[in-house]
């Protein structure tokens, strides 16, 4: 997909952050847009920002954890736009707490959005992408799909799952000589509201010596890349048909840590988190 001009792009989680920035970036590349989010107000604001910038925009309130809703949305996108060439499974949530304290329902919740949302979006749109004659799937993993972190087992599990699923998907598509390709994206710290919107268990305060609010604020200070920059990198990765994309200098650092010291990095990160709690 050398050019995105006049292509139809579907983006989940478009009510804020990377999803909203992708809508603006894709509009600038000449795309027709189908946007979804569970947050109706955020989605409406994204649509307002796109007024006069995009050739066409449709929006739908969709919970990506709901397979039937995603399937219906995919059919709606094709009915509205005639085809779909690109789907970006971006919607995601965060969860923090120790394994001992988090409930199985907590894990089901985060996997429902972060992993099953990606599976639902991929499966729902794949036949339509095939029918377009030129399609691409972008699934958003994370730097936490490259390295594990303490207190983030649910988030890590979901993002590692997205990575494995997408890398296998790319190979399936190549093996079957499909006209569709796939890219897995690993953003580092992006300046979004995901930390503030996260579910944070009380065990985080016990483990770090800081309140949930203080931990979230400290975590947000490590976010160094803007959503706009992330969107630009992701869209260029689609154009260049990259298998894997690291977004931000911190993503490259964590990737190098995992390659150089796949066991040792865990002690390093745990030590850093412990030292921050002692301050």
N, C-alpha and C positions, 0 to 999 in steps of 0.2 A: 504494500500500500504506500506507494511513493508520494502520493498526494492525498490530502483529506478533503479537498474541495468538493462540495456537494455530496459528501458521504453522510450517512445517518449514524449517529453515535448515541448509544444508550448508557447512562451513567447512574449508578446507585449512590446513595449517600450524598446527593447533590445539594442538600440544604445548608451546607457549611463546609469549611476547610478545603481539603484537596478536591472533593467532589464539586464544590462551587467553582473553584479555580479551574478545574478541568472544563467545566461548562464555558467559562469565559475564554479559555485558551482555544478550545475546539471551535467556538463561534468565530474567533479571529482567523481560524484556518479555513473557514467557509463551510463548516459542518451544519447539518440540520440536527437538532437535539431532542432527545427524549430523556427527561430527567425524573428521578424518583427519590423519595426520602420518606421516612416515617414521621418526620417533623414538617407538618403542613406550613407553619409560619416561616420556617427557614427556607423551605422550597419556594414559597411565594416571593421571598426577598431575592432569591437567586433569579427567579423569572423576571423580577423588576429590573435587576442589574443587567439582564440580557436584552432588555427592550432596545430595539434599534441596532443591536450588534449581531444577532443571529438571523439566518435565513428563515428558520422556523423553530419553534420551541413548543413542546408539549410537556406537561408535568403530571405526575401521578403519585398519590400517597400510597406507598408500598412498604410492607414489613418483609424484608428479604428472608426472614426465618420462616415465612409462610409460603410453602412451595406452590400452592394453588394460586396465591396472589401474584407471585412472580411469573408463573406460566400465563396467567391472564394478561399481565402487563406486557409481556413479550408479544403476544398476539395483537394487543392494542397498538403497540408501537408500529408493527408492520401494517396494520389497518390504517393508521394515521399517516404514516410516511411512505408506504409502499414497499419498503425494504429496511434492512438494518445491516450495517457493515462493521460496526465496532461496538462491543460491550465492555464497559469498565466496571468490574465488581469491586466497588470501593467502600461500601457501607461497612462500618465497624464500630465496636464498642470496647471498653477496657474494664478490667477487673483486677483488683489487688487484694492480697491476703495470703496467709500461710495455707498450705495444703491441709493442715490439721483443722483449721477453722472454717474454711470455705465449704459450703454444702454442695452436694451433687447437683442441686438445682442451679446453683451459681455456675457450675461448669456447663450444664445443659444450656443455660441462657447465653453464655458467651460463644459456645460452639454453634448454637443456633443461628446467631448473626454472622460471626466472623468466618466460620467454616461452611456451614450449611447454606448460608446466604450466597457464598461463592459457588458452591455446587449447584444450587437452584438457578442462579443467574447463568452459569455456563450451560447447563442442560437445557434451560428454557430457550436460550437464544441460539444455541449451536445449529439447529436445523435451519433457522432463518439466515444465519451467517453463511451457511453452505449454499443456500438458495440465492444469495446475493452475488455469488461468483467471486467474491473477494472480501474475506472477513478476518477479524482479529478479536481475540479475547485478551483482556488485560485483567489480571487478578492482583489485588493489593495485599501483599504479605507485610513484612516489617523487618527492621533490623533485629527484632525479637524472634524472627523466623530464621535468623543466622546464629544468634547466641541466646542462651537462656539467662534469666535474671531472677534473683530471689524475690519472693512475694508476687510473682507474675506467672504462676504455673498455668492458669487458665488461658491467659493471653498468649503465652509462649506456645502452648499446645495448639491453639487455634491457628496461629501464624505459621508454625512449622507444618501443620496440616495443609494450609493453603500452598505453601512452597512445594511440598511433595505432590499434591494434586496437580498443580499447574505444570511442573516439570514433566510429570507423566503424560499429562494432556498434550503438551507440545510434541512429545515423542509419538503418541498415538496419531496425531494429525499428520506428522511427517511419514509415519509408517503406512498410512492409508492414502497418502498423496492428496490430502485434502487441500482445498483452496483457502482454508482457514489456518491462521497461525495463533500463537499464544505467547504472552510475556508475563513473567512474574516480577513484581516490583517490591523492592525492600527499602522503604523510606526510613531515614533516621528520625531525629527529632524535628517534626514539622510544627510550625506555630499555629496549632488548631486548639479547639476546646476539648479535645478528647480526654485530657487528664482531669479537667474540672467536671466532666460529665461521667467519669468513671464510677463504678461501684467500688468502694473502698471499705474493706472489713476492719473491724476494731483491732484485729490482730496486728495490723500494720503499725499502729502506735506502740504496741507492746514490743514489737521487734526492732523498731527504729528509734523509739523514745520521742517521736514527734506525732502531732495530731495528723489526721487525714488531710486536713486543709493545708497544713504546713508542708506535708510530704508532697502534695499535689503542686503547690507553688514552687517548691524546690525542683521538682521534676520538670515543670514548665520552663524554668530558667535554662534548662539544657537544650531546649528546642531552638535550633539555629537557622533552619531553612524555612523560607516562606512558602505558603501553599502555591503561590504563583510560579515560583521557581520549580517546585515539585511537578506541577502540571506541565510546564514546558519540557522538563526532562522526560516525563512519561510519554508525552505526545511525540517527541523526537524518537523515542525508543520504538514506538509503533511504526513510524515512518521508516526506520532502519531495521525493523523486524528483529529486534534483540530478544534473546531468550530470557535474560535476567538483567535487572537494572538496580543499581545502588543509587539512592537519592540522598545527597548531602555528604559532607566530609566525614561526619561521625559514622555513617553507614560503612564507609570504606575502612575506617579504623576498626570497627567491630568485626567486619569481614576478615580483615588481616589477623586479628586476635584469634578468631576461630580456626583459621588455617595454620597459624604458627604454633599456637598452644591450645589445642582443642580440649584438653583437660585443665591446664593451668589457668586459663582465663577465668574459670569459675571461682577459684580462690581469690583472684584479683578483684573481681566484681563484688564478691561478698565482703571482702575487706573494705572496699570503698564505701559500700552502703553502711557497714558497721561504723566506720569512722565518721561519716556524716551524722549518724545518730548520736555520736558522742559529743558533738559540738554544741 
